Structure formats: C-alpha cells, structure tokens
Amino acid sequence: MGPQAEPEIVAFAVPVNYILRMTHDDLLTWRQWYGLTQAQAANRLGLTERMFRFYESGSHPIPLKVRLACAAVALGFIDYAGPAKKPTMESLDGKA
C-alpha cells in the first residue's frame, strides 16, 4: 500500500464588507445561490422560517449573527443540525 493522498482543501473568500453590509437583497441572492427554500435556509441558519422571511423581505434588519452564519455556510461549515430542541423533563432526568 502506498501513501494516501491528502484531501484537497479549498478556501473560499467571503468579503468582510459583504457580511457587515448584507442587505435583504443580498440575503435573497445568498439563498438562491445555494438553491435553498426559505424553510431550508432558515433551518441552516438556526432561524424560524418566519424570521428568515422578515429578514429577506427587508422588514427587519439582519442581525450580525445571521450574517456571520451566512458566511459560515459560504465557508463550508455544515455541522449545524438546526435549532436546539427545548429540553424535556425526561431528558433532564436522563430518561430520554
């Protein structure tokens, strides 16, 4: 057996100005670029679909944490599993 090839690492550049000044149009473009529905994009960013729609429509300013989450997706971070589930009494007792 020969040595295994190292996996290729691809770096993506995300302009800081893009993140700091992301508009609702930019958010729409981001979602469309990744081929996501509003529900999928909301889940990927840890938001409710309703809040995502507010941000994308421009009726609410996009918080920095959402802009940073968009950058994380652009950089290839995919380990986020959606919003945290509220703990139940069973899970707190170690029964679930």
C-alpha positions in Angstrom: 0.0 0.0 0.0 1.3 3.4 -0.9 0.8 6.7 0.9 -2.7 8.1 0.8 -3.2 11.4 -1.0 -4.0 14.4 1.2 -7.6 15.7 0.7 -7.7 18.9 -1.2 -8.6 22.0 0.9 -10.5 24.7 -0.9 -10.6 28.1 0.7 -13.4 30.5 -0.1 -13.1 34.2 0.3 -16.0 36.0 1.9 -15.6 39.8 1.8 -15.9 41.4 5.2 -17.8 44.3 3.7 -20.4 41.8 2.3 -21.0 40.4 5.8 -21.1 43.8 7.5 -23.4 45.4 5.0 -25.6 42.5 3.9 -29.0 43.7 2.7 -32.2 41.8 2.3 -31.4 41.6 -1.5 -28.0 40.0 -0.6 -29.8 37.5 1.7 -32.1 36.6 -1.2 -29.1 36.2 -3.5 -27.3 34.1 -0.9 -30.3 31.7 -0.6 -30.8 31.4 -4.3 -27.1 30.8 -4.9 -27.3 27.7 -2.6 -30.6 26.6 -4.1 -32.4 26.7 -0.7 -36.0 27.3 0.0 -36.8 29.8 2.7 -37.5 26.9 5.1 -34.2 25.2 4.3 -32.2 28.5 4.6 -33.9 29.3 8.0 -33.0 25.8 9.3 -29.4 26.1 8.0 -29.1 29.4 9.9 -30.9 28.4 13.1 -33.9 30.6 12.5 -37.6 30.1 12.3 -38.9 30.4 8.7 -41.0 33.4 9.8 -37.9 35.3 11.0 -36.0 34.4 7.8 -38.8 35.8 5.7 -38.8 39.0 7.8 -35.0 39.4 7.1 -35.3 38.5 3.4 -38.2 40.9 2.9 -36.3 43.8 4.5 -38.9 44.4 7.2 -36.3 43.6 9.9 -32.6 44.4 9.8 -30.4 41.3 9.5 -28.5 40.8 12.8 -24.8 40.2 12.8 -25.2 36.6 14.0 -27.3 35.8 10.9 -24.8 37.5 8.6 -22.0 35.5 10.3 -24.0 32.3 9.9 -24.3 33.1 6.1 -20.6 33.5 6.0 -20.1 30.1 7.8 -22.3 28.4 5.2 -20.3 30.1 2.4 -17.1 28.8 4.0 -18.4 25.2 4.0 -19.4 24.7 7.6 -22.2 22.1 7.5 -22.1 20.6 11.0 -25.0 22.7 12.4 -28.0 20.5 13.0 -30.7 23.1 13.2 -32.2 24.9 16.2 -31.8 23.4 19.6 -34.7 21.4 20.9 -36.2 22.5 24.2 -35.2 20.0 26.9 -38.0 17.9 28.4 -38.2 16.7 32.0 -37.3 13.2 30.7 -34.2 14.4 29.0 -33.2 16.4 32.1 -33.7 13.3 34.3 -31.6 11.2 31.8 -34.6 9.1 30.8 -34.7 10.1 27.2 
